[in-house]
Amino acid sequence: MSGSERVEGLTESVIREMTRKAIKNDAINLSQGYPEYPTAEKVRKAAVEAINEDENQYSITWGKQELREKLSEKLKNFNNIEYDPEMEITITCGASESIMSTMLGLIDSGDEVIIFQPFYENYVPSVRMASGKPVFTTIQNDMSLDHEEIKNTVNENTKMILLNTPHNPTGKVFSKEELEFIRDLCVDNDILAVTDEMYEHIVFEGEHISLASIDDMWERTVTISGFSKAYSVTGWRVGYSAAPKDLMNPIRKVHDYTTVCSPTPFQKAAVQALSLPTDYYQDMVDYYRKARDFVYDKLSECDLEPSLPNGAYYMMASLDNIDMDDIEYTDYLVKEKGVAVVPGSSFFEHGGEDMVRFCFSQKMEDLSEAMDRILK
Ligand SMILES: Cc1ncc(COP(=O)(O)O)c(C=O)c1O
């Protein structure tokens, strides 16, 4: 497959395009996931200090040793998975780079990757740029998985399944039983798993379980997460992947020659982020829960039909009672009401025209103003 074929047909990110439209129309931006929960002072100060202390050059390409060690502890204590910080953890420029490096490192031309739709926008381009073939299975409206449909996606070309829990955009938190079903599928068919656990700290109902902590999954799983959402530092570009050495080696090669390293001062500050007390996480979840309930109640008052998410900070709303499709409605909302949201179809290979995604990670006064504008 040629380079141009790999990017042919890819469109620009719709979510990031909605941000540009929000700026152009002076609209409140409920499209891209900018977390407005305040960044902890200790963490901000650590970044400034790191710069002033001249931590301004490349770090070791796999990431600062102290950060990898601290992450290894966190993965053990919070995620219940053990990784060697020397060989099995790599700090990347955000989880986005981890996803891309994983695909470029592990996918061969024609390999199939099972993706749950609706999906986080970056997945499909990452698979396609690696010359792989995305194959889709749909999370049902009641958040259940269609086991038969998933089994039917598997064939001799299936290389990998890509999971995201808590899930963007539905807020689904995968249960232990569901993860065990995925385990059986992977083990029976010799499939690798990549799990994007970006929202692991934002869970309202249920509990976050890491796929790699399920029996027989550690050896076949790449675990991805990052600092953007949990510590409100999306601009810092610090994420990571963790995997057994044989899976990590090719990922590290891609990382080495693409980004060299994640920004050094922010890696230093990320060490401080991992030292925040447990109260920090509880307060953050309480804050987002309040925002979730507020937006849900307000959207329920108008003709939109929201679904209450169990995790992350997005809410899907149905347009069934509205005489517009997702593109028309998001266009109308940003231009006429001054509120930017994301068309549902951007999360699907096919479908999603009857829904839109609201992000509720913004400040309460912005959410309140946005809801007033919509309800008016
Ligand atoms: C599910 C998911 N994974 C990964 C990312 C990207 O995170 P990062 O900022 O670490 O690249 C996002 C960002 O919105 C996301 O929603």
The ligand as a Gaussian input file, in Angstrom:
#p B3LYP/6-31G(d) Opt

LIG

0 1
 C      -10.680000       7.710000      24.297000
 C       -9.568000       8.670000      24.116000
 N       -8.324000       8.207000      23.958000
 C       -7.288000       9.017000      23.767000
 C       -7.460000      10.387000      23.720000
 C       -6.270000      11.253000      23.463000
 O       -5.617000      11.579000      24.619000
 P       -4.232000      12.386000      24.627000
 O       -4.559000      13.819000      24.897000
 O       -3.451000      11.775000      25.738000
 O       -3.593000      12.204000      23.312000
 C       -8.740000      10.930000      23.877000
 C       -8.952000      12.374000      23.793000
 O      -10.040000      12.890000      23.725000
 C       -9.821000      10.041000      24.080000
 O      -11.061000      10.493000      24.231000

